[in-house]
Every structure is written in C-alpha cells, then in structure tokens.
Amino acid sequence: MRNKKVFFILPVVFFVLLIVALRSLNSKSNVLQFYLMDSGKKDVFEYLTQKFCAETKSRYKIKILTAGDSRLYLRARIEKNDIPDVIAMDGNSIYTELAEGGYLMNLEKEKFIKSINEHYINMLYQINGSKGREILGIPYAVNASGLMYNKAIFEKYGLIPPKTWSELMNVCTVLKEAGIPAFAMSFGENWTALPVWNNIVPVIVPDSFIEQKNSGNTSFLQTHREVLEKYAALLNYTKGTEAISSVYLDAVNDFANGKIAMMINGIWTVPLVKRANPDARIDTIVFPSSDVESENTVNSGIDIVLTISKTSEKKRIAKKFVQFLLRPENSQIYIDRHYSFSTVNGVTQNDPSFAGLIEIMKEGRISDFPDHYYPAGFDLASILTDFARNKEKRIPDEKNITATLARCDSEYEQCLKLR
C-alpha cells in the first residue's frame, strides 16, 4: 500500500514542477522588451505602457530597459544577437548604424505610416544611410532649437524680437550698453557648444555639404568660415570668462531669473527654466542667422525614432504597441510632458513658450540638426568648446577660425576612415 502511495505522489509532484517550469518559460516569452536610449523619458513611457496593457488586456508584459551608457549597452546586445523588440532611439548616427546593419524591421507597409507628417518621413530617409527610402523606423517626436528671449527684459528696454542677423546685433548693442549680457552660454559641458552651430549651419552652408564632404569634394575650411565668424561675434556678448567655466544649469538659472536676456538652445530647456523660475516669461523664435528673413529656419530634428527588431519573435504585439503610441491622444500626452513637437498629423504643441516657432514650422521652414549627419566619433562639441576658450584667451578670430575648421576637417576624415 505504501508503494502505491509513492507511485501516486511522484507523478503529481512531477506535474506541478512541470507547470511551474512552463510558467517561468512562458513569462519570459511573454515579455516585450522596450529599450529607451534616453532614460530621462522613462516616466512618460511607463505611463503609456501601463495604459496600453490596461486597454489591450494583452497577455504580453512590456519591460522598459534603460542603461547608463545607452550606445555601449545596445552594441553589447547586438554582439549577442539579442536586440530588444522595440527601441526608442535618437535620430542620429546610432539609427543609421542599425539601419545599415540590417537589424531593423521594414515598416513601410504598415497603415500607421499614414499618420506621420511626410516632412519627417523624408527626414528619416536622410539618416537611412545606404538603405535609401526604406522605412525602418517611425519618427515619433521632434526637438526644435532657436533663440529664447526673456520678455520682461525686452519690454523694459523697448526691444523687438530680432528677425534678421543685423537686428540681433542691434539688440546686443543695446543690452551691452545697459550692462546686461545678451547670451546665456556655458562651456563647462561640451555639448552646450553645439546649439549655436546647429542653428547657423543649415542657413549658411549648402545642403549638399555632407555628400560633398564624404566624397572628398569640399571641406569645412571652404564652407564654414561665415558660421564661425558669426559664432565669434555672439561670444562678444556673453559673461566672458564666467561663461567658459559655467555649466548648463548655471546658464539656465541666469536666463530664467532675468540676469541674461537670451539663450540659444533647444526646447528641452523650457522645463528647466520654469523650474528655476515659475514666473519667467519667455518665448522662442527662429534664430536669425541671415539678413534675409525668409532664409532663416527652425532648427528641428528627429528626437525619437521607434524601431522594431528584425529578429523579434513578437513583431505582431510590437507593431500594436507602436500603433498605440502613435494615436493622437497618446502622442499629445508625450509632447505635453516632454516639451517637444509631434510627428503625428493633427497633434500640436500649445505651450506659449514656443509660440514664435509654431507658425514658422507650419510654413515648413524647417532644417535638421546638421550634427545628426556627421560620422560617429566626430567630437564637434569638444572642438567648438576649444574654439570658445581660445576666443576668451584673446587668440585673434581669423587664426582661431582657421585652426578650428582645419581641425574639423582632420577629425571628420579620421572618423570616415573608421566606418
């Protein structure tokens, strides 16, 4: 009798263990991995993923992944042939690398493509590299950069927001006579040197520069001198030595609290300004790089591209998730929380801090961030930071400009060789 009991119990135990094992295995297979390259956006995507799961009652769970070094983490996953199912990545060289490497699913036949503003689909083509006009990702959100100004200071001195380069220089002259630095700049963090360059280059430099440069038919020395001449002129109206050592938040706080009149940066700065001074009244306008007003454009580029791994075993649910994120009400949630612009037709940014950009963007006067097209490893931020430091050391502008552009050519070409 005892042997019969043992004989009966063993299959039951085995069955229970099998169920546990299968559940464990199934729990892993039901997890859709969603990798965010920018961990600062995790809060809003956590909210949206929870909303998706609640609405769909899906048997799949979405696991949001982030990493300290986002590029290093992604390359490690590529090496293991274990790419996350869905990736929200930057619209720059990292997207180009994955597109050219054949790691991304082609989405051109999906119906949700029709909801995307065609301008940003064309912008995606430009960063596709050798993949041409394949749709290997969905532009989801875009940034914009321009000239932010403090309305209270402008009103106090009777200043009108400048629409041309000459008008901007006149504003700077008035502010200097009043003892107010015109521009909040900070070179204690290298990346903050980029917005000025990114705003001026698309207006001054021929659109064909990247193609011509990559084929060896032009140079920074030949085409970018006016860019750095204007950059050098702007540096005459900062806090000088203090700007060289200060960090981004120092500049933001000075601007927010009315110590400095203007700031050349992106709309991502606005929430920090509001945090530093909730009563600050600011607007953002097109940076006036040219004396021909119609030539000046809003510097705007793809901030987030949603992609699906070509090797994902969960393509069906991944596409449903992407389609959910593209719904107008969900896109609106994202741009309201992260102060950006949507690529989804009919979704608008209504924050008054961007009023000066919105109408120009509707007109289609938009140009992309030029540094999105430079090869991986080209450290333009460090080059421009050194340019600003050399200016503060009183190295003559002509010498500084020539040396900086020559360095751009040399380092850019080294990066091309490593491709």
C-alpha positions, 0 to 999 in steps of 0.5 A: 500500500505504501508503494502505491502511495509513492507511485501516486505522489511522484507523478503529481509532484512531477506535474506541478514542477512541470507547470511551474517550469512552463510558467517561468518559460512562458513569462519570459516569452511573454515579455516585450522588451522596450529599450529607451536610449534616453532614460530621462523619458522613462516616466512618460513611457511607463505611463503609456505602457501601463495604459496600453496593457490596461486597454489591450488586456494583452497577455504580453508584459512590456519591460522598459530597459534603460542603461547608463551608457545607452550606445555601449549597452545596445552594441553589447546586445547586438554582439549577442544577437539579442536586440530588444523588440522595440527601441526608442532611439535618437535620430542620429548616427546610432539609427543609421548604424542599425539601419545599415546593419540590417537589424531593423524591421521594414515598416513601410507597409504598415497603415500607421505610416499614414499618420506621420507628417511626410516632412519627417518621413523624408527626414528619416530617409536622410539618416537611412544611410545606404538603405535609401527610402526604406522605412525602418523606423517611425519618427515619433517626436521632434526637438526644435532649437532657436533663440529664447528671449526673456520678455520682461527684459525686452519690454523694459528696454523697448526691444523687438524680437530680432528677425534678421542677423543685423537686428540681433546685433542691434539688440546686443548693442543695446543690452551691452550698453545697459550692462546686461549680457545678451547670451546665456552660454556655458562651456563647462559641458561640451555639448552646450557648444553645439546649439549655436552651430546647429542653428547657423549651419543649415542657413549658411552652408549648402545642403549638399555639404555632407555628400560633398564632404564624404566624397572628398569634394569640399571641406569645412575650411571652404564652407564654414568660415561665415558660421564661425565668424558669426559664432565669434561675434555672439561670444562678444556678448556673453559673461566672458570668462564666467561663461567658459567655466559655467555649466548648463544649469548655471546658464539656465538659472541666469536666463530664467531669473532675468540676469541674461536676456537670451539663450540659444538652445533647444526646447528641452530647456523650457522645463528647466527654466520654469523650474528655476523660475515659475514666473519667467516669461519667455518665448522662442523664435527662429534664430536669425542667422541671415539678413534675409528673413525668409532664409532663416529656419527652425532648427528641428530634428528627429528626437525619437525614432521607434524601431522594431527588431528584425529578429523579434519573435513578437513583431505582431504585439510590437507593431500594436504597441507602436500603433498605440503610441502613435494615436493622437491622444497618446502622442499629445500626452508625450509632447505635453510632458516632454516639451517637444513637437509631434510627428503625428498629423493633427497633434500640436504643441500649445505651450506659449513658450514656443509660440514664435516657432509654431507658425514658422514650422507650419510654413515648413521652414524647417532644417535638421540638426546638421550634427545628426549627419556627421560620422560617429566619433566626430567630437564637434562639441569638444572642438567648438568648446576649444574654439570658445576658450581660445576666443576668451584667451584673446587668440585673434578670430581669423587664426582661431577660425582657421585652426578650428575648421582645419581641425574639423576637417582632420577629425571628420576624415579620421572618423570616415576612415573608421566606418 
